Amino acid sequence: MRRIFVVLPWILLVLVIAGFIAWQKLQVPKPPIAADGIKMPAEKVAPLIDTTRSGGIVSYSGAVKVAAPAVVNIFTLQKVSQQQSLPINEQFLREFFGDQIPDQLQPEDQNSLGSGVIVRPDGYILTNNHVIAGADEIIVGLHDGRKAKATVIGTDPETDLAVIKIELDKLPVLPFKLSGNEVGDVVLAIGNPFGVGQTVTQGIISATGRTGLGINTYEDFIQTDAAINPGNSGGALIDVAGNLIGVNTAIFSKTGGSLGIGFAIPAQICQQVLDSILQDGRVVRGWLGIEVKGLNPTDELNLDSKTGVQVMGVLPSGPAAQAGIKKGDIIVSINGQPIVNANQLISYVASQKPNSEVPAVIQRDGKELNIKIKISERPENKNTQFLPVPQNQR
């Protein structure tokens, strides 16, 4: 009996330690699987920082060493004809010069610079659509000095993202950070500002969920005060563990340089766009076929509605019309998600899979109604006046 009392505490201690180790393993993010079945790198947990004995941070070099090799410089080449800006056409020129058009009228090469992030070891790179739009040739320069021509796999102008691919081996990769971010988190921006070469700047997350900026159709930006300048577009915004928080895309500036207000597309959206392009060759979005606006607090009709958006127009035979939604209705929630403003509704519906049926709560004549809406795929016609409602992207 004594032996049992002597051994039992040790058995319990071993069980506690084993349980703690198992719990820690459960907390480690699992590697996500891409749309084509490729295992992606898992999000890192431990911060890569150097500290003093008192705990003060003296360097972020550990995170930079991990992330910087996966951030590339992008050079694009576009043929530009000066004669397009002249008040004469090519036929008129050839009547005078024949085939010997003067050099100053011949097409010339135009270069532009940007950045990109390697997100898969088989050569897939995320960048901004505006970095590679209209390019006749795309050259990618790696941190280790290698260069390669890139091919465009797919673009999504509505989020200003593009996927390109290079054929090189032994490529470093940045994992997506999908666990969320907090205002005040330290971040590092890596890119090629003004073409001076790879540069790292440091700041914090100033805000999350920025919308209504008029930059993209679908907006959910991370705002940061880390210096972002022309040439940083398509580069990485990382955390201190070396994870990809977002892709830098725009700045608010009256001078053309950094004023401490920069915007990045969150990693969650980047991964959704990447998966959708790899799976379907394009980004497939959900759509309701309605025009909406935010509620006016001073409107007597909306005094009872603290959240929601008002339907200003309904496309005949569209998904919303088929669900019974009418002009003047207030959409309070969709799929249990409270709707706060029009941008949120657009982004949420666009992220839903077409043909999926979701419950919704609307308000009509002061009464709440529960309905179901079958979301359709957004039409290709981008000139439609009706706002597309997002769906869960793949």
Secondary structure as UniProt FT lines:
FT   HELIX           2..27
FT   TURN            35..36
FT   STRAND          50..51
FT   TURN            53..54
FT   STRAND          57..59
FT   HELIX           61..67
FT   HELIX           68..70
FT   STRAND          71..81
FT   HELIX           82..85
FT   HELIX           90..97
FT   TURN            98..99
FT   HELIX           103..105
FT   STRAND          107..118
FT   TURN            121..122
FT   STRAND          124..128
FT   HELIX           129..132
FT   TURN            133..134
FT   STRAND          137..141
FT   TURN            143..144
FT   STRAND          147..149
FT   STRAND          151..156
FT   TURN            157..160
FT   STRAND          161..165
FT   TURN            183..184
FT   STRAND          186..191
FT   HELIX           193..195
FT   STRAND          199..210
FT   STRAND          221..224
FT   TURN            230..231
FT   TURN            233..234
FT   STRAND          236..238
FT   TURN            240..241
FT   STRAND          244..251
FT   STRAND          262..266
FT   HELIX           267..280
FT   STRAND          286..287
FT   STRAND          290..294
FT   TURN            297..298
FT   HELIX           300..302
FT   TURN            303..304
FT   STRAND          309..314
FT   TURN            316..317
FT   HELIX           319..322
FT   TURN            323..324
FT   TURN            327..328
FT   STRAND          330..334
FT   TURN            335..336
FT   STRAND          337..338
FT   HELIX           342..350
FT   TURN            354..355
FT   STRAND          357..364
FT   TURN            365..366
FT   STRAND          367..374
FT   STRAND          376..377
FT   TURN            382..383
//
